[in-house]
Amino acid sequence: MTYDWCRWREAAESALYGEKGFYRRPEGPAGHFRTSVHASALFATAVARLLAATARELGTDSVDLVDMGAGRGELVTGVLAALRSGAVAPVPAVRAYAVEIAPRPEGLDPAVEWCAEPPRGARGLLFANEWLDNVPTEVAEADADGVARYVLVRPDGAERLGDPVTGADAVWLSRWWPLSRPGDRAEIGRPRDEAWARAVASLAAGTAVAVDYAHVRAARPPFGTLTGFRDGREVRPVPDGSCDLTSHVALDACAAEHDGAELLDQRTALRELGVSGERPPLAQATTDPAGYVRALASAGEAAELTARGGLGDFGWLRQRVAGRGEGWRGPDGQEGYCPA
């Protein structure tokens, strides 16, 4: 980065996705933090069940799986493994796409297409696990008079207040995260709303799901949630490419312009998909000791994925997309198509 003071959105965009950005590092996100995908294969199995259900709803023998913010392909790999293992109702043909800016990792299943943007016209499931929290946003803070101003930042993490928030950003703040008391802060989620709208618009038919740290208007944190992660630990957010930069997502704002969008927590969503933390009956330890041990381990993993105060509190935004014809256009004006 060659600039000095700039707004947080520009700084984070460069620090995360620039030529030497954090998300281009060889170790990938898994080298620094653990998501539900890394916590247990049960998560990928649940997504595989959702993919199979989507295929049934579409009434098709083939279905697309689009993994947004794919990291190093861990989720799409796990979903394909679950389908091949027979743990999930079979889907005859799956076209798998991993959407990520980093280079394709070595050893990834050749059946997975690696791409920088989601395919337009996909019919199936688009799944974005902890993607929206890394879509950079502006940060605003109320000054001594209660006026919302953009927060400026330097590459060393030092901050100061800049110009008042205006235009579409001001409209978003007023609707979704109004600031009035001096020192109150917010992440202006408008770029995430737009990113989600583009992702949903890429589907010709099917289901789109976003999973993330989240909050809603009635319970926004007064000082925002911007933070950094490095080597498995939370650190001061410094936009120099050395750490992840993340903040919780206003999923209610992302959902607002989409008919039929629903918000639920991960605990509820995963239980609907057959992931439960219930322990196996103790009697099984006598009749089937090996099976009991496996079931007990699975229950422990499921409990972590659905735990209150932990991964179970993640928000799920679930959006069904009705079939679209060949002439439909997304919000960016691009014409959609259905892949052969």
DACORSUL-V274128 format. One record per pair of residues at least 4 apart in sequence whose ideal C-beta (glycine too) atoms are under 6 Angstrom apart, sorted by sequence separation. I is the first residue (numbers start at 1). J is the second residue. D is the distance in whole Angstrom. If there is no record, write none. Layout:
# DACORSUL-V274128
[[I & J & D] [I & J & D]]
This chain:
# DACORSUL-V274128
[[6 & 10 & 5] [8 & 12 & 6] [12 & 16 & 6] [13 & 17 & 6] [14 & 18 & 4] [17 & 21 & 5] [27 & 31 & 3] [34 & 38 & 5] [73 & 77 & 5] [108 & 112 & 6] [142 & 146 & 5] [143 & 147 & 5] [154 & 158 & 5] [165 & 169 & 5] [166 & 170 & 5] [172 & 176 & 6] [173 & 177 & 6] [174 & 178 & 6] [215 & 219 & 6] [221 & 225 & 6] [264 & 268 & 5] [266 & 270 & 6] [280 & 284 & 5] [284 & 288 & 5] [285 & 289 & 6] [288 & 292 & 6] [308 & 312 & 6] [324 & 328 & 4] [329 & 333 & 6] [330 & 334 & 6] [6 & 11 & 5] [16 & 21 & 5] [55 & 60 & 6] [82 & 87 & 5] [83 & 88 & 6] [165 & 170 & 5] [179 & 184 & 4] [203 & 208 & 6] [215 & 220 & 6] [229 & 234 & 6] [230 & 235 & 5] [264 & 269 & 5] [270 & 275 & 4] [271 & 276 & 6] [307 & 312 & 5] [16 & 22 & 5] [17 & 23 & 6] [37 & 43 & 6] [82 & 88 & 5] [142 & 148 & 6] [143 & 149 & 5] [153 & 159 & 5] [255 & 261 & 4] [305 & 311 & 5] [306 & 312 & 4] [329 & 335 & 5] [16 & 23 & 5] [36 & 43 & 4] [179 & 186 & 6] [227 & 234 & 6] [228 & 235 & 4] [285 & 292 & 4] [30 & 38 & 6] [55 & 63 & 4] [67 & 75 & 5] [83 & 91 & 6] [140 & 148 & 5] [151 & 159 & 5] [152 & 160 & 5] [200 & 208 & 5] [228 & 236 & 6] [235 & 243 & 5] [237 & 245 & 5] [255 & 263 & 6] [284 & 292 & 4] [328 & 336 & 5] [67 & 76 & 4] [177 & 186 & 4] [228 & 237 & 4] [104 & 114 & 4] [141 & 151 & 5] [152 & 162 & 4] [227 & 237 & 6] [226 & 237 & 5] [138 & 150 & 6] [139 & 151 & 4] [149 & 161 & 4] [150 & 162 & 4] [251 & 263 & 6] [280 & 292 & 6] [1 & 14 & 5] [149 & 162 & 6] [150 & 163 & 6] [230 & 243 & 4] [51 & 65 & 6] [98 & 112 & 5] [96 & 111 & 6] [101 & 116 & 6] [149 & 164 & 5] [150 & 165 & 6] [228 & 243 & 4] [229 & 244 & 4] [280 & 295 & 4] [96 & 112 & 5] [97 & 113 & 5] [98 & 114 & 5] [99 & 115 & 6] [172 & 188 & 6] [147 & 164 & 5] [148 & 165 & 4] [228 & 245 & 6] [97 & 115 & 6] [143 & 161 & 6] [172 & 190 & 4] [99 & 118 & 5] [169 & 188 & 5] [76 & 96 & 5] [279 & 299 & 5] [226 & 247 & 4] [76 & 98 & 5] [97 & 119 & 6] [225 & 247 & 5] [277 & 299 & 6] [225 & 248 & 4] [73 & 98 & 5] [140 & 165 & 5] [148 & 173 & 6] [277 & 302 & 4] [276 & 302 & 6] [277 & 303 & 3] [275 & 302 & 5] [63 & 91 & 6] [70 & 98 & 4] [65 & 94 & 6] [70 & 99 & 6] [277 & 306 & 5] [70 & 100 & 4] [44 & 75 & 6] [48 & 79 & 5] [61 & 92 & 5] [62 & 93 & 4] [63 & 94 & 6] [64 & 95 & 5] [65 & 96 & 5] [66 & 97 & 5] [67 & 98 & 5] [68 & 99 & 5] [148 & 179 & 5] [47 & 79 & 5] [73 & 105 & 6] [72 & 105 & 5] [215 & 248 & 5] [44 & 78 & 3] [48 & 82 & 4] [146 & 180 & 5] [214 & 248 & 6] [44 & 79 & 5] [48 & 83 & 5] [73 & 108 & 5] [213 & 248 & 4] [214 & 249 & 5] [217 & 252 & 6] [270 & 305 & 6] [52 & 88 & 5] [55 & 91 & 5] [76 & 112 & 6] [216 & 252 & 5] [270 & 306 & 6] [37 & 74 & 5] [41 & 78 & 6] [45 & 82 & 4] [52 & 89 & 5] [142 & 179 & 4] [187 & 224 & 5] [212 & 249 & 4] [214 & 251 & 4] [37 & 75 & 5] [44 & 82 & 6] [144 & 182 & 5] [184 & 222 & 5] [185 & 223 & 5] [186 & 224 & 6] [49 & 88 & 5] [52 & 91 & 5] [185 & 224 & 4] [267 & 306 & 4] [48 & 88 & 4] [142 & 182 & 5] [176 & 217 & 6] [29 & 71 & 5] [45 & 87 & 6] [142 & 184 & 5] [28 & 71 & 5] [177 & 220 & 5] [28 & 72 & 4] [141 & 185 & 5] [267 & 312 & 4] [140 & 186 & 5] [266 & 312 & 5] [269 & 316 & 4] [139 & 187 & 6] [140 & 188 & 6] [265 & 313 & 6] [266 & 314 & 4] [137 & 187 & 5] [138 & 188 & 4] [266 & 316 & 6] [137 & 188 & 5] [66 & 118 & 5] [137 & 189 & 6] [264 & 316 & 5] [75 & 129 & 6] [137 & 191 & 6] [263 & 317 & 6] [66 & 122 & 5] [135 & 191 & 6] [262 & 318 & 5] [135 & 192 & 5] [192 & 249 & 6] [64 & 122 & 4] [196 & 254 & 4] [261 & 319 & 5] [64 & 123 & 6] [65 & 124 & 6] [64 & 124 & 4] [65 & 125 & 6] [66 & 126 & 4] [67 & 127 & 6] [68 & 128 & 4] [132 & 192 & 5] [135 & 195 & 5] [187 & 247 & 5] [193 & 253 & 5] [260 & 320 & 6] [63 & 124 & 4] [189 & 250 & 4] [193 & 254 & 5] [258 & 319 & 5] [69 & 131 & 3] [192 & 254 & 6] [255 & 317 & 5] [68 & 131 & 5] [254 & 317 & 6] [189 & 253 & 5] [251 & 315 & 5] [251 & 317 & 5] [54 & 124 & 6] [54 & 125 & 5] [51 & 125 & 5] [176 & 250 & 6] [126 & 203 & 6] [176 & 253 & 5] [24 & 102 & 6] [132 & 210 & 6] [133 & 212 & 5] [157 & 236 & 6] [47 & 127 & 6] [132 & 212 & 5] [133 & 213 & 6] [122 & 203 & 6] [123 & 204 & 5] [125 & 206 & 6] [157 & 238 & 4] [120 & 202 & 5] [123 & 205 & 5] [124 & 206 & 5] [125 & 207 & 5] [126 & 208 & 4] [127 & 209 & 5] [128 & 210 & 5] [129 & 211 & 5] [130 & 212 & 6] [121 & 204 & 5] [123 & 206 & 6] [17 & 101 & 6] [118 & 202 & 4] [155 & 239 & 6] [155 & 240 & 5] [35 & 130 & 5] [214 & 315 & 3] [211 & 314 & 6] [211 & 316 & 5] [210 & 317 & 4] [209 & 318 & 5] [208 & 319 & 5] [134 & 246 & 6] [133 & 246 & 5] [207 & 320 & 5] [206 & 321 & 6] [133 & 249 & 5] [205 & 321 & 6] [132 & 249 & 5] [203 & 321 & 4] [205 & 323 & 4] [200 & 319 & 6] [204 & 324 & 5] [13 & 136 & 5] [12 & 136 & 4] [9 & 136 & 5] [9 & 137 & 6] [9 & 138 & 5] [201 & 330 & 3] [8 & 138 & 6] [201 & 331 & 6] [7 & 138 & 6] [8 & 139 & 4] [204 & 336 & 6] [197 & 331 & 5] [204 & 338 & 5] [11 & 153 & 5] [7 & 150 & 5] [8 & 151 & 6] [8 & 153 & 5] [5 & 152 & 4] [58 & 205 & 6] [5 & 154 & 6] [4 & 154 & 6] [54 & 206 & 5] [54 & 207 & 5] [1 & 155 & 5] [33 & 229 & 5] [32 & 229 & 6] [32 & 230 & 6] [32 & 231 & 6] [32 & 244 & 6] [121 & 336 & 5] [120 & 336 & 5] [121 & 337 & 4] [121 & 338 & 5] [121 & 339 & 6] [22 & 241 & 5] [21 & 241 & 5] [20 & 241 & 5] [22 & 244 & 6] [50 & 273 & 6] [15 & 239 & 4] [46 & 270 & 5] [49 & 273 & 5] [15 & 241 & 5] [12 & 239 & 6] [46 & 273 & 4] [11 & 239 & 4] [16 & 245 & 6] [46 & 275 & 5] [12 & 245 & 5] [42 & 275 & 5] [42 & 301 & 5] [42 & 302 & 6] [40 & 301 & 4] [43 & 305 & 6] [39 & 304 & 6] [40 & 305 & 6] [36 & 305 & 6] [36 & 311 & 5]]
